[in-house]
Amino acid sequence: MLSCLLSPSGTYQKTSSGTMEIRAAASGQSLQAYARTVLARDVAEPTLADAAAAARRTARSDVTASDVLAAVDDGRAGR
């Protein structure tokens, strides 16, 4: 029997249902519980695009090279 899984890239991949059944059994879970665990784990992590968007939202454009060098110097002085 073949089933389809949604990969992290958002595309569907055909996989043998036996693979998931084996992994579910190895984890001591039913197939349904294992699938729920896998999906929950997948959606708990931001995608690369989400992480990049968050970085762009929080990035400051007013930091100069002098600011960075001063912060490095301050860090080294604190050692």
Backbone as CSV, one residue per row, in Angstrom:
resi,resn,N_x,N_y,N_z,CA_x,CA_y,CA_z,C_x,C_y,C_z
1,MET,0.839,-1.177,0.000,0.000,0.000,0.000,0.885,1.242,0.000
2,LEU,0.544,2.204,-0.811,1.289,3.451,-0.857,0.454,4.566,-0.273
3,SER,1.108,5.468,0.411,0.430,6.653,0.916,1.277,7.849,0.558
4,CYS,0.722,9.023,0.713,1.455,10.252,0.399,1.711,11.025,1.675
5,LEU,2.891,11.568,1.787,3.259,12.413,2.911,3.615,13.787,2.389
6,LEU,3.263,14.806,3.138,3.639,16.165,2.792,5.019,16.408,3.365
7,SER,5.971,16.683,2.500,7.339,16.904,2.950,7.497,18.339,3.441
8,PRO,8.593,18.635,4.178,8.817,20.009,4.646,8.847,21.043,3.517
9,SER,9.212,20.610,2.305,9.258,21.560,1.195,7.864,21.853,0.644
10,GLY,6.842,21.157,1.186,5.486,21.425,0.747,5.048,20.559,-0.415
11,THR,5.860,19.593,-0.801,5.498,18.698,-1.883,5.108,17.346,-1.310
12,TYR,4.328,16.608,-2.069,3.921,15.287,-1.620,4.912,14.248,-2.107
13,GLN,5.221,13.311,-1.235,6.126,12.225,-1.583,5.410,10.911,-1.337
14,LYS,5.547,9.983,-2.267,4.974,8.663,-2.056,5.897,7.886,-1.129
15,THR,5.310,7.187,-0.204,6.092,6.385,0.727,5.331,5.113,1.045
16,SER,6.034,4.111,1.413,5.395,2.866,1.799,4.779,3.057,3.175
17,SER,3.521,2.696,3.339,2.895,2.832,4.647,3.589,1.945,5.660
18,GLY,4.257,0.913,5.194,5.002,0.046,6.092,6.091,0.791,6.836
19,THR,6.698,1.776,6.202,7.751,2.557,6.847,7.201,3.290,8.061
20,MET,6.065,3.931,7.875,5.469,4.652,9.005,5.004,3.682,10.084
21,GLU,4.469,2.549,9.666,4.021,1.560,10.642,5.194,1.045,11.471
22,ILE,6.318,0.822,10.828,7.519,0.355,11.530,8.005,1.421,12.509
23,ARG,8.040,2.666,12.066,8.485,3.753,12.949,7.516,3.960,14.114
24,ALA,6.225,3.835,13.837,5.224,3.978,14.896,5.410,2.876,15.930
25,ALA,5.577,1.648,15.475,5.763,0.525,16.391,7.045,0.693,17.197
26,ALA,8.109,1.152,16.540,9.382,1.345,17.240,9.274,2.412,18.324
27,SER,8.379,3.377,18.122,8.201,4.432,19.115,7.128,4.073,20.144
28,GLY,6.522,2.901,19.964,5.500,2.463,20.906,4.180,3.182,20.741
29,GLN,3.896,3.677,19.527,2.668,4.429,19.270,1.856,3.751,18.181
30,SER,0.566,4.043,18.175,-0.258,3.608,17.053,0.147,4.437,15.838
31,LEU,-0.244,3.980,14.667,0.071,4.722,13.449,-0.538,6.120,13.500
32,GLN,-1.775,6.221,13.975,-2.440,7.522,14.061,-1.716,8.443,15.042
33,ALA,-1.334,7.925,16.200,-0.626,8.740,17.193,0.739,9.163,16.670
34,TYR,1.425,8.257,15.985,2.737,8.579,15.428,2.616,9.673,14.367
35,ALA,1.607,9.538,13.487,1.409,10.558,12.449,1.117,11.913,13.079
36,ARG,0.309,11.920,14.135,0.009,13.176,14.835,1.289,13.771,15.441
37,THR,2.132,12.924,16.022,3.395,13.379,16.609,4.307,13.989,15.547
38,VAL,4.402,13.309,14.405,5.255,13.805,13.315,4.744,15.141,12.801
39,LEU,3.434,15.251,12.617,2.868,16.517,12.139,3.055,17.639,13.155
40,ALA,2.836,17.342,14.431,2.998,18.367,15.466,4.436,18.846,15.526
41,ARG,5.377,17.916,15.414,6.797,18.277,15.442,7.141,19.150,14.232
42,ASP,6.587,18.804,13.084,6.885,19.540,11.864,6.352,20.972,11.918
43,VAL,5.142,21.154,12.392,4.566,22.494,12.403,5.059,23.335,13.583
44,ALA,5.706,22.702,14.564,6.229,23.458,15.706,7.466,24.260,15.317
45,GLU,8.167,23.830,14.305,9.375,24.522,13.853,9.031,25.470,12.720
46,PRO,9.521,26.706,12.773,9.241,27.619,11.659,9.970,27.164,10.398
47,THR,9.365,27.429,9.278,10.042,27.129,8.017,11.193,28.110,7.839
48,LEU,12.080,27.809,6.934,13.189,28.713,6.653,12.662,30.070,6.199
49,ALA,11.618,30.053,5.394,11.029,31.311,4.920,10.447,32.107,6.085
50,ASP,9.773,31.420,7.036,9.223,32.106,8.205,10.335,32.706,9.060
51,ALA,11.406,31.942,9.266,12.527,32.433,10.073,13.196,33.634,9.409
52,ALA,13.352,33.579,8.092,13.962,34.698,7.374,13.076,35.942,7.450
53,ALA,11.773,35.745,7.333,10.840,36.882,7.422,10.899,37.500,8.817
54,ALA,10.969,36.675,9.851,11.060,37.195,11.219,12.364,37.956,11.409
55,ALA,13.449,37.454,10.849,14.736,38.146,10.957,14.682,39.503,10.259
56,ARG,14.031,39.540,9.106,13.909,40.823,8.394,13.075,41.816,9.194
57,ARG,12.033,41.334,9.878,11.175,42.236,10.660,11.914,42.819,11.859
58,THR,12.828,42.049,12.441,13.502,42.506,13.651,14.878,43.106,13.383
59,ALA,15.346,43.017,12.152,16.671,43.542,11.824,16.679,45.068,11.936
60,ARG,17.801,45.581,12.419,17.952,47.041,12.509,18.862,47.497,11.389
61,SER,18.471,48.516,10.711,19.284,49.023,9.612,20.151,50.204,10.040
62,ASP,20.002,50.646,11.299,20.756,51.810,11.743,22.069,51.438,12.436
63,VAL,22.446,50.168,12.415,23.706,49.738,13.029,24.825,49.937,12.014
64,THR,25.861,50.618,12.436,26.988,50.886,11.542,28.134,49.932,11.839
65,ALA,29.112,49.916,10.959,30.306,49.103,11.171,31.020,49.542,12.447
66,SER,31.017,50.824,12.726,31.635,51.336,13.954,30.923,50.799,15.191
67,ASP,29.589,50.703,15.128,28.821,50.129,16.238,29.225,48.680,16.484
68,VAL,29.380,47.935,15.418,29.763,46.522,15.541,31.156,46.408,16.130
69,LEU,32.089,47.196,15.628,33.465,47.141,16.138,33.525,47.563,17.606
70,ALA,32.749,48.554,17.990,32.707,48.982,19.383,32.146,47.874,20.270
71,ALA,31.119,47.175,19.803,30.546,46.072,20.573,31.551,44.938,20.719
72,VAL,32.301,44.659,19.670,33.345,43.625,19.741,34.420,44.036,20.740
73,ASP,34.842,45.286,20.668,35.859,45.786,21.617,35.354,45.699,23.056
74,ASP,34.096,46.079,23.269,33.518,46.005,24.610,33.484,44.559,25.108
75,GLY,33.137,43.645,24.211,33.103,42.239,24.583,34.483,41.711,24.947
76,ARG,35.481,42.146,24.194,36.841,41.686,24.468,37.361,42.282,25.783
77,ALA,36.973,43.519,26.059,37.419,44.164,27.295,36.813,43.492,28.514
78,GLY,35.662,42.882,28.357,34.979,42.229,29.479,35.504,40.860,29.805
79,ARG,36.447,40.355,29.036,36.973,39.004,29.283,37.880,38.969,30.476
